[in-house]
Amino acid sequence: MLSLDSPKWSELSHAYGKASDIPSLLRQLRTASPPEKYDIPPWGNLWSSLCHQGDVYTASYAAVPHIVNITSRRPIEERVHHISLISSIEIGRCTDTAPLIPNILEKAYFSALESVLELVLECLELDWEEYEYKTLFGALAAIRGKAAFGNAIFMMDNTVVCSECDATFVTPGYDIFQHHTIESEGIKEFRESDAGYETWLRQNQRGFVLFAPVTPPLSYVIQHRVGCPQLNEIKNNQEYIKVCAPNFHKVIFWLYRYGLTPHRSVNKCDICKV
């Protein structure tokens, strides 16, 4: 791994010229928090310099082992941005326009990539938002030698726009869910109909009830089993809607429809032990 104190950084290049500024940015990255936006320093500077619109440079290869080392020292929940930059550089390396890796950097670069696999797999132990899963799965493909497939995962969206007619189409895979609705899945949402809610509880003794805020963001969701004594205490709270699902799989469907993940977004009741 090229030392951050090495004068050879000035012999390497990035998007804006000599790479003598990269060691300072990498030192800042050691303690930098995950950014809310990619243009926040030092993240924005590193992205713009090392992976500019998908193009990579000799300094990009020298930086990767340092970024991997920093990633391994971060808590798992803070690694996604690091992994995104590493894998994007690897995808860029595989394009026809990318420079060759200098011999002095080659061993450290590929050795660092091998250790990224374990970092990604550790991340997959947690729940993530959909865009974060795309980053992790795309990285997994890219570092295992499937750069084009990894990039396709990065770029995948639930809709695509035709370049010829501007028509919008649902991406294959997402299309099988576009006709599924909360109602078709047997999920009921009660706001003021206490009679209907009580009837549903009697008919679904093994069901689940989520209490979710009436207005977004859905930042606090409480999950109970039917029969939990807490349901009687909070059933008339007008700040929450009562989301009733006949089984746990339906609960997950409702959560995903609103962009939530079960383990990160839901507070489980301590009384009924959901």
N, C-alpha and C positions, 0 to 999 in steps of 0.2 A: 504494500500500500504506500503510495507516494506521501511522504511526510508533508504536513501542512506548512512546515518551515522550509521546504525545498525550494531552491531558486528555479527549478524546472517548471513550476507553474506558469512562469512568465513566457515559457517556450510553447505552452499549450494555448489553445484558442477556444473561445465560446462565441456566442452570437454577435457580440459587440467588440471583439478584438482579443487582446491578450487576457489570459485568465489569472492574472496576478491578484485579482480581488476575490477569487473564489475561496481561498483558505479562510479569509475573514468571515465570509458568509457561512461557511461550514461550522466555524466556531460558534457563531450566533445560533445556528440550528440546534446545537446541543441542548440549549435551554428554552428554545422557542416553543410556545404553545401551539396546538393545532389551530390553523387559521380558520376564521369564519369565511374568508374569501381568499382566493389564491394569490391576490396581488399584495397581500400584507407582507412586509419584510420579516425575515429574510426569504420567506417562501416565494414571493413574487419575483425577487431578484434571481433566485436559483432557477425557478421555472423558466423565466424569460431568457436567462443566459444559457442554460444547459439543455433545454428542450423547447426551443423556440418554434412554435407552430409545428411541432413534430420533428423538427430537425435537431440533430445532435452533433456534438463536436468532441475534439480530443479531450477537452477538460471535463466533458460529461462522463467519460470513462474513468478518469482519475477521481472524480467526485463520488461515484457509486459506492466503492468500498467504505468510504467515510459515512455516507448516508445509511448504509446497511448497519454499520457499527452503532451509529446513533439510534437507529430504529430498534435494535436489539435491547437497548437500555431504557426504552420508553415503555410505559404501561401498555398492555395490549390494546386498550380502548383508544390509545392515541397514535396508533401506528398507520392508519389507513392512508393519510396524506403522504407519509414517507414512502410507503409501498407503491402508491400511485406514481410518484416521481421516478422511482427506481425502475418500475416496469415500463413506464413510458419511454425512458431512455433506452431500455433493451429493445423495445419495439422499433424505435427510431434507428437503432444500430443495424437492424435487419433490412432496412430499406436500401434501394440501389444507390441513393445519393449520400449515404452516411460515410464518413471517413473510416479508414481502417484503424483498429486499435494499435497504438504504438507498442512495440515489443516490451517496453519497460512497464507497461500498464496491464498487459494481457492476463498474466497469471492472477493478479490481485482482483481484477474485474470478474473473471469467471468463478473464482473461489468465493467471492462475495455473493454472486448470484445463487450459488448452491445453497448458501445458508438462508437465503430469502424464503425458500420453500418452507422451512420449519416455522419462520415468523408468520407466514400466511396461514398455515395450518393451525397455529395457536390462535390466530384471530378468529378462525371459523368456529371456535368454541363459544363465541359470544353471539348475541343477536345484533343485526345491523339493519339499517334502512336499505331499500332496494338499490340505490345508487352506490352504496358502500359495498354491497355484495357484488355488484358489477365490477368494481375496482378489484376486489379480492379474487374473484374467479378469473377475471381478465389477466391479472398478474400471475396467477397460478398457471394459466395456459402459456403466457409469454415466456416465463422463466424456464418452462419445460420444453422450449424449442418451438412452440406453436404461436409465433408472433402475430401472424395474420388473424388467427382465431382469437387471440387475446384482444387484439385491437377491435375486432368485430363485437366482442362482448362489451368492451368499453363504450362503443358507439351505439349500442342497441338501445332503442327507445320503444315505448308501447305503441307509437304511431310513426309512420313514415310519410313523407310528402313526395309525390311524383315530380321529378325534375322537368317533365314535359308539360303537364297540365295543371300542376299545383294541387291536384286532388290528394286528400289525406286518406291513408289506409291504415287499418289496424295491423300491427306486426304479427305474423304467424307465431302462434304460441299464446299471445295475449288474446287472440280473436275468439278462442273457445270460451272465454270468460265474459265477453262483452254483453251477452244476453242474460247472464246470471245477475240477479238482483237480490237485495236483502230479503224481499218478500218470497222470491222463488226458492230461497234457501231455507224457508221456514223460520226466519228470524222476525221477531216482533219488536217494535219500538213503541213504548208507551210514555206519554207525557202527562196527560190529564185524565185518561180513562182508567180510573182505579178499578172499576168493575171488570173491564176487559183484562186488566193486569191480574186481578185476583183469580179470574177464571183460568187464565193461562197457567198460573202457578199450580192450581189444582190438577190440571191436565198434564203437567210436565214435572212429575215428582223428582226426576233425575236431571232436570235441566239446570241451566246456569243463568245468572242475571248479572249484567254489567251496569253499573251506575256511571254515566258519562256526562260531562258538562253539556248543557243545552247549546251553548255557543262555543265555536272554536276559539283557541286551539284545544284539542282534546288531550290536554297535558296530564290529566289526572283521572284515571279510570279505575274503578274498584270492582273486583270480581267476587261473586258469591255463588254458592250452590243454593238451589231451591230448598227451603226449609231452614235456612240460616236465620237465627233470631234477629240479626241485624237488619234484615229486610223489612221487618215491621217497624223498626225505629226510624228508618230513613225513607220509607216509601212515599211520603207526602212532600219530600223536599223538591221544591219547584226549580231548583237550580240544576237538577240532573234529569236526564232521560233514562228510562229503564229499558235496557236492551236485553231481550229474552231469547235465549237460544236453547234448543232441545238437547244439544250435546256439545262437547268441547270443540269438536271440529268446526261447528258452526260459529262458535265464539271466535276462532282464529280467522274464519272467512270475514266476519264483520270487522275485525281489527285490521286486516290487510286491505280491506276496501277503503279504509280511512288512513292508510299509510302508517299504521302502528305495528309494532312487533310485540308478541305476548310477554316476553320476559323483561323487556326494557320499559314498556309503556304501561303495564298493568300492575296495580297494587292488589295483591291477593289478600283476602280476608283471613285474619288470624284465628277467627272463631270457628268457621266451617272448614278450614284447612283445604281450600281449593287446590 
